[in-house]
Amino acid sequence: MSQGGTEVLDRSAVYRDYSDNPNVEVFDFSSDLSQFSTFVRSIQAKGGADQCEDVFSGLESLAKLSWKSQNQSSKVIFHLADAPCHGRRFHDDCGDDYPGGDKLGHDICKLLHDLSYGKSIGKYSFSHINSTTKKMIQQFKLCVGGDKSDWIMEDTIGSDTAKLTTHVTRAITASVSESMSTASKALAAGPGGGKARIYTINKEPAGSINWASRPLLKGVRIKHILPSSVADLLESIDAKDPLLEETKKPYFMKVAANVFADDGGCRLPYYARLSTICEDELSDEIWVVKLSRSLSEKSNSLEAYKDQMETQSVASALALFFVDAVGKKVQKIHYTMVNTFVGREKDPVETSSRMMIFNFERFIEGGDEICKFNSNFGHVNLKEYVAVVQAFSHWTYHITGKKLMVVDVQGIWDSKRKQYVLFDPAVHCSCDVLRFGNTNLGIRGMDKFFMTHSCNSVCKSLGLPRHPMQPLES
């Protein structure tokens, strides 16, 4: 069949058990939907001496097929099953005549690897009809492991066939979104993407810096006006409009020569001092300038730094709304506001000057050691697990109608102000993977978060619904 000029090919592999003849029936790729429907209607659920089935032979029949499309995002496997495969490690007390495992010697890890890498399947989407297949899919995910563990999506449809449509749509959307995200990352690298900024670390306090020797920067500050409500924020997201900006304000700055830390994944921090009055009256207040680790033109463009500013502005706004939602029941969270500087560095000896663009924000003093509570790819710091911070990520997904999620949550506990001060977030956006820079992993990133997220007391007090990708509660 044809969808908007794109050919859609359907294929089906139906498996039973070892003793059945045939134990696997195959309908090869075809664009004729009526033939596919006829084949599916002709299938009879019969045979099998025990409860478990020959799942591996069904997957093997897919791996042997010559897949036509080279586009990974267009290739998705949908697997529906009401019984697990053979082998004790794949189920809990199901009737199994072969508890030692597959009698034909199939290696499930190799089969899944062949499908994922060899055939470049975008997603493997499994629909549970009952709970007997839960452990099997857990084992499949362990086989895939690492960065590919989210390649397998799962949902429980039971006897509600309407849920299947939603699950299929979600799997296709996730596959396409992941493909677009990968493409956007490649574009974001730009020319010279492999070149890294050379730097020296100086952990001495800002007060020890000889500021008089540092060149003066003259330019303007760009800063966002935060949206006043979630509805206002989503209006700009849906319209693909940037956040509103304040009137540009003149700034004078001096930036330290060396970085004071080296723990940021994408950017390097430098101490700075500034003035909004004149170049001879720099404030004693310390600020932090953040420059991209990459020297690529793309990474150091005004667009890239404004993307980072917008990411933190959106996180700041959602943090304010979150604090209003939870009230005084839990610890407060707060994101520092990020500004963008555009100006020139004037050489005191020569008349030449060069354009300077970077982000800057207030330096956080008096806080405890920096902790990364979660990442943009599902990591959760269990040792330093803090319920309110993890609940915040879950809440942002829920309150924005599944359109946004603030992750890569890191910061400090400010014991003086009794709040978590957070910075350098990532924002996943399900409706626009080209927004918020290359840390936006879209639906894939959201699913990855939920795969490692267990709802805590704060989630439950806010009435946050469970996501299908979350681990089952014991």
Buried (B, 14 or more C-beta within 10 A) or exposed (E): EEEEEEEEBBBBBBBBBBEBEEBBBBBEBBEEEEEBEEBEEEEEEEBBEBBBBBBBBBBBBBBEBEBEBEEBBBBBBBBEBEBBBBBBEBBEEBEBBBBEBBEEEBEBBEBBBBBBEEBBBBBBBBBBBEEBBBBBBBBBBEBBEEEBBBBBBBBBBEEEEEBBEEBBEBBBBBBBBBBBBBEBBEEBBBEBBEEEBEBEEBEEEBEEBEBEEBBBBBBEBBBBEBBEEBEBBBEBBEEEEEBEBEEEEEBBBBBBBBBBEEEBEBBBBBBBBBBEEEEEEBEEEBBBBBBBBBBBEBBBBEEBBBBBBBBBBBBBBBBBBBBEEBEEEBBBBBBBBBBBBBBBBBEEEEEEBEEBBBBBBBBBEEBEEBBBBBBBBBBBBEEEEBBBBBBBBBBBBBBBEEBBBBBBBBBBBBEEEEBBBBBBBBBBBBBBBBBBBBBBBBBBBBBBBBBBBBBBEBBEEBEBEBBBBBEEEE
